[in-house]
Amino acid sequence: MQYKIKLLRLLLKDEKIPKEKIRPLMTFIDHLIELPNDETEELVRQISPLFETEEITMALNLEDTSIAKYYKKIGREEGIKESAKKC
């Protein structure tokens, strides 16, 4: 997991890499180094601060990555909780 985090941090912090190149590289890294669900949660916690800049967020559309799947799972769980509260 540490290698994946280090690669993603380097990728996101490198100003020489055009923003439109980040998404395919992140997808490649994600598929190259797959992590179990519990490690994906830790990965997201550690790299989330790097996504806080709007410029990076706008360049990313990580639909086919474990990071996106994690956020979708969290969104579904929150939606289920909200629905349960309304019933």
Buried (B, 14 or more C-beta within 10 A) or exposed (E): BEEBBEBBBEBBEEEEEEEEEBBEBBBEBBEEBEBEEEBBBEBBEBBEEBBEEEEBEEBBEBEEBBBBBBBEEEEEEEEEEEEEEEE
